[in-house]
């Protein structure tokens, strides 16, 4: 909480909604990245407990499938993108009409959208059995019944995600990122506790519900009191709610591959055999760690600042900041993709292989993870690049493009799944997400004149060559030693880093070297400060 407060004070966001400076946006991004890293660490513990207790089978398929209907509700109400839809509108209202009008917008959207979420949750709970049968006809009757039970447990959590998302959007608009950082940690912590206490799939589901309530309702509501409190106003006919609804509508109606890729894997994977949905989910959890730490954290931190630049008519600065952000995140994403590709098997072995999760399961999941890793640059670029549209209040164009790509990709998913099984599903997702990211970048350049693509593509190509070389060296070294698990992962990570850094420096352009040098200086600076504190 304190970190969020300090950002607010130093940049005066709480007073006027101005853009975060480079240092303060970096601090917010680091806070969110640390939060996501901690959350992903807990997520791995969660998956380790689940894998050890249940393994890869029909029960695990049912558990992961149970989140399909709740995810759909969250998506239809733009729950996962509330900050994207709400933050630019809130900042514009705050700057043009003042704090009372912004507070009224907050209360109206929170009360009205929260009520809609409660009503839809009740309807989906009642019709859960029919919806599960419709989506997962490839499951046997017992697995479908278990999916229904688990769905009804986790479904109410979406009310907390949606209401909490609005509150956290207001907090971030005022430079307070603490609640956003705490939410995923508490959510994953709740799942772990629920699973450990009960030892059953139902326990994991109840833990998800409790973690959602704590991280997405209790903590944000406590923190928002420091900037004026919270109120609820049910007013579906209010003009301000209509303005928000128009801004959020493309996010509600549109289909983004960053969301529906997982839906496609569950739906098409359900008919490919027992354990396929679970194997894809286990691999996805590992793949999404670098995506979240690099792409999600930076994109979340950047949106309020980019939106504030647009609100002040500083379009050139918006494009410059977006380009700089894309360069750094893509360099990190490409390196992470190469490392994850070559280290997939020892990573899966270390994280999952114990209890009911066997060596054969490790090979199965690792093969999927290696292919998923190739999509990481597209995932990261998509999350950051689309903020250039959202910051300008343009939701329809990028979501229209994403919807067209998502729908056009359905035959690709079906065809590759039919011919190559689960690996085909993964390859289809990677091709689609990388294409979608490229189209978003090209359209942003065409429409706004920025970000400039030539330096971005040049830096990315250099990073690909350097990372591929580092991956080749790592694979060669690992082949010389008969080790696995933690030892193979540690050796491989050390070799990859030792090869990637000099290759990246030698092949990188001036901006890439400057970014690498800055990172090294920060690391060394922190080391000296800690040494000084220890000596004192």
N, C-alpha and C positions, 0 to 999 in steps of 0.2 A: 504494500500500500504506500509506503513511504517513497518508494522510487517514483511512483506515479505522481505523488504530490510534488516532489522536487522538480519534475519536468514541468508541471503546471506553473509553479512559481517562477522558474527561470525564464520561461518563454511567454508568460502572461496569457496563456491560452484560456485560463479560467475567466479572464476579464474580457477578452475580445475575440477569442477564437482565431488567433494568428497562426501562421505556419511555424512549425518547429524548425529551429536552426539545425544545421548539419550535425553538430555534436549532440544536441538534445534528441534529434530523431534517431541518431545512432544509439544513444542511451536507451531509448524506448525499444528499439529493435533488439538490442542486447538483452534487455529485461524479458521481452517476449520470447526471444530465442532460448534464453535460459529456462524460462517456464516450460516451453515446448520440449526442450531437451529433457528436463526433469519429468515432464508428463510422459514422454516417450519411454523414458527409463522405467517409469511405473507401468506403462503399457506393456513393455516387454516382460516385466514381472507378472503382470496380469495374464499375458499369453502363456508364460511359462507354467503358471499355476494351472491354467485351463488345460494346457497340453498334457501336463503330468497327471491331472486328475481324470481327464476324459479321453485324451488322445485324438486321433483323426478318425471320425466315424459318423454315423447317422445322428447321434446326439449333438455333436459339434456342428454339423450341418444345420440342424434345427436352431441352435443358439444363434449362429450368424444370420440365418434367414429371418429370425425373429425381429431383426432391426430394420427389415425392408419397409414395412408399413410405417413405423415411426419416422424413418428417414424421409419417406414420401411426404408425410405431413409437414415435417420440418422444411422440406424444400418448397412445398406449395405455398407456405406462409413466409418464404424467404428467410426462415429462421437462421440458416447458416450464413446468410449474407445481410443480416439486419444492419450491421455497421456500414456496409456498402451503400444501402438504400437510404439509411437514416442520417448518417453523419454529414454528408454535404448539405442536405436540406436543413438540418438543425443548425449548422454553422452559418448558412445563408440567412436563416430566420434570426439567429442571434445577432448577426452583424447589421442587418437591415432594419429589423423591427424591435430589437432589444430583448432583454432577458425575460420579461413577462410573457411575450409572445412565444419565445422558445420553450419556456416552461409549460405553457398551455399546449403546445405541439407535443411535448413529451408525455404529459398526462393523457392526452387524447389518444395517441397512438398506443400507449401502454395499456390503457383500459379497454379500448375497442379491440385491438388485435389479440389481447390476452383472453377476452371473452370468446372471440371466434375460435381461438385455439382450444379452449375448454369444450366448446360445443362439438367441434370436429373430432376431438379426442374421444368423446363419448360415442359418437356415431361409428368411428372406426373400431372401437372396442367391441361394440355390439356386432358388427359385420366382419370381425376378424377371421372367423372360420371360412367364410365364403371367399374372402380376399386371398387367404393363404392357399386355398384350393386352386384359385385362378392362377396364381403366380408360380406355385411350386407343385404342379401336377406330376413332376418327375419323382417326387418323394413318395415313399410308401405311406399307408394310412397312419401308422404309428408315429412316423417322423412328422407328418403334417399336424397331427394332434398335439405333439410336443411343441411344434412351432407356434401354434395358436396360443397355448398356455404361456409360453415365454413372451410372445408379442403383447399379450394383455398386461403383463407385468411391466414391461419397459415402455409401453406406449405413453403413459401419463408424464414421463420425463420430458416430453417435447413441450409441454406447457411451460416448464421451468426454463428450457433452452430458449424458447421464443420470448418470454417476458424478460428473462435475464439478458438476452441479447440486446434488447432496447435500452435497458439500464446501462449496460456496459458501453454501448455506443455513445451515450451521453457522457459517461465518465471519460472515455477516450477523447471526445471532442474538447474536454477541459484539461487534457493532458494527463489524466489519471489512468494509468495502465495496470495498476496493481490487481484489480478484480479480474481483468482479462487474463492476467498471468496466472492467477490462482485457480480459475475455473477448471481447466483441464487436469490439473494436479489433483484437485479434490474429487473430480469425477472418476478418474482412474483409481484413486485410493479407495473410493467407495466400492468399486467392483472387486478389488483385491480382498478387502475385508469381508465382503459378502461371500466370496468364493471360499476363503479360508475358514470362515466360521461355519458355513453350512456343508461345504464339500460337494455341493450339487449345482447343476446348471441353474436351477431356480434361485439359488443363493447368489450366483453371479448376476442374474437379472435384477433381483431386489437391490443388490449393491449398486447397480447402474442407476436405478431410480433414486436411491438415497444420495449418491454422489452428485447427480444432476440437481437435486433440490438444494444441497449445501453449496455447491460451487457456482450455480447459476441463479440462485435466488437469495439465499441468506447473506452471502458475502457481498454481492453487488448492492443489495438494498442497504446494508450497513454502511458501505463506503459512500453511497450517493447522498447520505445525510450531510456530508461535509461540504457539499456544494449546493445545498438548499432542500434536500429531501425529495420525496417521491409522492405522486398523487395518481389516482385512477379516475378516468372519466370515460364513461361509455357514451360515445357520440358518433355512430356510424354515418350520420348525415353532415358532420362538421366539415367545413371547407378545408381545414388544415389536414384532416385525415384523408380527404380526397387527394390532396396534393401528394401526401406520402404514398397513398395507394397507387397513384399514377407513376411515381418514381420506382416503386417496388414491383409493379405489375410485370415488367419484363423478366424480373428475377423469379417471379412466381410461375409465369407461363412458359418461360424459356427452359431449355434443357442444356446444361453445361456438362461437358464430358468429364470434368473433374468430379462430378457427382454421379452421373449415370453410368460411368465406366464400371463402378462397383455394382450397380444394379444389373447391368448386362452380365457381369461375371456370375452373380448369384442366379439369375433367371436361366441363362443358357447353360451354366455349369451344373444346375440341379439335374439335368438329364444326361450328364456324362458319366455318372457312376457315384457310388458311395464315397464320401470323403473329399470330393472335388471342391465343393463350396468351401469346406474348412481349409483345405490346402491352399486355395487361392487367398483366403482371408489371412492365414498365417503369413504367407509371403507378402501380402499387401501391407501388413502392419510394419514389417521391417523396411519395405521400400518407402513408405510414407514418412519415416523418421527424418531423413534428410530433406524431403520435400517440405515438411512442416517447419523444421528448424531454419531452413534457408529461405524458402518462398513465402510460407504463410506468415512467419514472424515479421519479415521485412515488409511485405505487402500490407499487413495490418497496421504497422507503425507508420508507413508512408502515406496512407490514404488521407488522414486528417490534414497533413501538411500540404499534399498536392491539391486537395480541395480548397484549402485556404489560399494558395497561390492563385487558383482560378477565380475565387471570389474577389480577389484584389486586382484581377486583370493582368497578372504577371505570367503570361503564357510561356514566354521564353524560359523563365526560371523553372516552371513546371516541367517542360520538356528536358531541360538540362539535368534536373534532379532525377527524372525518370530514367534517362539514359545511363547516368552514373550508377543508379540502383540496379538496372538490368545488367550492366557489365559485370559488376561484382557478384551478383547472385548467379548469373550464368556460369562464370568461371568456377564458382564453388559447386554448382550443380553438376557440371561436366566431370569434375574431379571425383565427386561423390558417386556418380553413376559408374565410372570406371572401377573405382575401388569396390563398390558393392558387387559389381559383375564378377570380379576375380575372387572375391572373398565370400561369395554367397554360401558355399557349403560349410566352411568352418563357423560362420556366423550363425546359421540355422542350427548346427550341431550344438553350439554353446548355449544358445538361447532356449531351444525347445527340447533337445533330445534327453529325455529322462522320463521315468515312469511309463505311462502308456504310449508315449511318443517314441517310436522305434527308429532304428537306423534307416530302414526303408522309407519311412516318412520324411526323414531328413533329406534324402536324395530327391524325393518327389517335390518337396517344397523348395529346395535350393535351386532345382532346375527352373522352376517358375520365377523365383526371385531374380535370378541372373537375367532373365528376359525382361522382367519388369523394370530392372535398373536402367535399361536403355531409354525409358520414357521419362526419367527424372528431369532432364533439361527442359522438356516440353511442359511438364507440370509446373516447374518453377517459373519459366518465362510467361506462361499463361496467367498465373496468379498475379505477377507483378505488372505485366503489360496492360492487362485489362483495367488496372487502376487509372491509367491515363484517360480512359473513357469515363469511368465512374466518378472521378474527381471533377469532371466537367458536367456532371449530371446527365450524361448520355448512357442510358441503360439499354434502350431498345436495340441499337445497332450491334453492340458486341454480343448481346444475348440472342439476337436474331441469327447472327453468324454461327454462334455456338450451337444453337438449336438445329440449324441446317446441317452442320457437320455431324452432330450426334445422331440425327435421324438417318442421314445418308450412310453412316457407318454401320447401321444395323445389319445389312446384308453381309458386310465384311466380317462382323463378329460371328454371324451364323455360319457363313461359309468356311471360315478358318477353324471354327470350333468343330464343325462336322468333319473336316478333313484331318485336322491335327490335334483335336481334343483340347485339354486345358491350355497347352502351350499356344495353340492357335488363338484362343481368347485373349491371352496376354499380348501376343504380337499385334492383334487387331487394335487393342487399346493403345499400345505404344505408337502405332502408325497414326491413329486418329488424333491423339493428344498433341503429338509433335506438329502435325499439319495444322491443327486448330491454333496453336501458339504462333506459328509462322504467319497465318492469315491475319490474326489479330495485330501483329507487329506491322505488317505491310499496310493494313487498313489505317492504323493509327498514323503512320508516316504520311499516307496519302491524304488523310483528312485534316490533320493538325500541323503537318510539316515536321513533326518530331514524334518520337526520338529518331535520330539519324541511324540508319541501319548498317551502312558500310563499316564503320568502326566496330559496331556490335558484332556483326557477322565475322569480321576479320579476327577479333579477339577470341570469339568462340571457336573458330576453326583452329587457331593456334592452341587453344586449350584442349581440343579434341586430340590433336597430334601428340601433345605432351602427355595427356592422361592415358592414351592408348599405349604409348611407349612405356609408361610406368606400370601399367597393367601387365604388359608382356614380360617385363623384368620380374615382376612379382610372381607371375605364374611359373616362370622358369625356376626361380629360387625355391618356391614351394614344392616343385616337382623333385627337387634334390633331397628333400627331407621327408621321412615317413612320420609325420606328426598330424594331429587333428585338433579340433576344438579350440580351446583358449590359446594353446601354444601356437597353433597354425595361424590363428587370427592375429595374435600379437606380432608374430614374425612377419606375416603378410602386410599388416598395417604399417609396420616400421619400414619395410622395404619399399612399399608404395610411396610413403611420404618422402623417404630419402631419395627416390627417383623422380617423383613428381615435382618437387620444389626446384631442383636445378634445371630440369627440363622446362618447366614453366617459365623460369627466369630467362633461360637462353632463347626460348621460342616466343615469349610474350612481347607485346608492344610496350611502349613507354608507360601508358596508363596502367597496364597490367602489372608491370614492375613496381610502379608507384604504389598500387594497392597492396601488393605482396610486402613491399618494404614497410608500409604503414602498419600492416598486421604484425610483422616481426617486431617493430618498435614498440607496439602496444604490449605484446607479450613480454618483451624484455623489460619494459618500463614497470609493468606490474610485478615482475620478478624482483626487480631492484627495490620497489616499495615494500614488498613483503619481507625481503631480507633486512631492510632498514628497520621495519617495525619489529622484526624478531630480535635484531641486535639491540634495539632500544629496550 
